[in-house]
Amino acid sequence: MPHPSDQIKLLIEGNAEEVRRLHGRIHETLAFRDVSPKRREEWKRACEDFHRRYDELSFPGGYKGARDRLVAGDPETMEAAICFLELRPYFFRSGYMFEALLRKAKDAPLSVEQRARLQFVADSFRAWKASKRERKRQDEVGV
């Protein structure tokens, strides 16, 4: 039987794909924006589309105010945050969002299951950071 978070994760993954597509469109049109007024309009439209849709796509229910909703105990936001942290989607500014949500989720009134899922994410993130520091140290000493 599917977990209730499966639908949220599908939404997050689909939205992340759309953010990447919209961001890519900006870069596609950027190279040609000075070629003609029509090309400049294409680039402007790509920028407008990205900025208009980014908040709603970057996090279920919108990223603006999500950290406050999370700490306030909004059940939908708490589950969406845990799902986001578990997935760690990749798109423009998602790394910053990941770290901000991870910090805020620690103070949220999570269920026992959500707390365990958050702990797994936090432990994995700490291990990843430690291995990254170790690789950097080895590169610096030439190992």
N, C-alpha and C positions, 0 to 999 in steps of 0.2 A: 504494500500500500504506500503510495507516495506521501512524503512528508509535506505538511502545509507550506513549508518554505520553498518547495520546488518551483511553484508558480512565481514566487518573488524572484528567485534566482534566474528563471527564464526571462523575466521582465528586465532585470538588471543587465543580463548578457545582451539581450536585443537592443536595449537602450545604449549600452556601451558601443555596440557596433554602429549604431546610428550617429553617435557623437564622433566616432572615428571617421565615419563617412563625411559628415559635415565639415569636420576640421580638415580632412584631406581635400575637400572641395575648395577651401580657402587657399591651400597651397597650390592646387592645380591652376587656379585663376590668377594667383599672385604674379606668376612669371610673365603674364601677358597683359597685366592691367594698364600698362603705359602704351600699348600698341594702338588702341583706339578708344573712343568714348564708350563704344558698345562693350568692349572687353573690361573697361573700368567698372561699368555698371554690373557686369557679371560678378566681378570680384566683390563689389559692395554688397550685392545681393547674397553672395555666399557668406560674407561676414555677418550680415544682418540675420540670415537664417540660423547660423551657428549660435550667435548671441541670444537670439529670441528663444531658442529651444533648449539651450544648454542646461538651465536650472532644472527644468522638468525632466530632462533625460538623464542627468547625472546621478539622480537619486530618487527612488520612488517617493512621490508626494512632494518633490522639489527639494533641492539641497538647501536653499535659503530657509533658515529657521530649523533645519533638521536636527542640529546639535541641541538646540533648546528643547525641541519636542522629545528628543531622546532622553535627556536628563529629567524632563517633566514626567516621563513614564508613559508616553503615548505608545500603546501596544504595537500598532502597525509600524511605527518608526523604529521601535526597539528591534522587532524581527527583521525589518529591512536593513538595519545597520549591521546586525549579526550576519545576515546573508551577504551583504556587501563586503564585510571583512573576510568572510570565508572564501568568497570568489576572488577578491582582490582584482577587480576588472582593470584593464589598462586603457586609458584614454587621457586626453588633455587634462592635467591637474588632478588625476585620480590618486596619485601617490600622496599628495597633500591631504586629500579628502580621507584617504585610508588612515593616515596618522591622526587626524583630528577626530574622526569617528572612534578610533581605538581609544584615545584618551578619554573622550566623553562617555563611551560605553562603560568604562570602568566605574563611573559614578551613577549609572542608570539603574533603576529598580528592575533588574532582569529576573526571569524565572531561573530555577535551578538548572534546567536544561540549557537555557541561553547562557548562563554564567559559565557552564562547563564548555560550551562551544567557544565562548569568548576567550576562556583560559587557553584552549588549544591554539587559537589564532595568535594570542599574545606570546605564548611559548614558541610557536613556530617563527614568529617575526623576530623575537630575540635571538633565536638560533641562527636565522638568516643573517641578521646584522653582525653577529659574532663571527660567522664564517666569512663574511665580506671583509671585516676588519682583519681577520687572519690572512686572507688572500692578499690584501693590500700590504700588510706587514711583510709577507714573504716576497712580494714583488719589490719592495723597497730594499730588502737585504739580499736580493738576488738568489733566492732559493728555487 
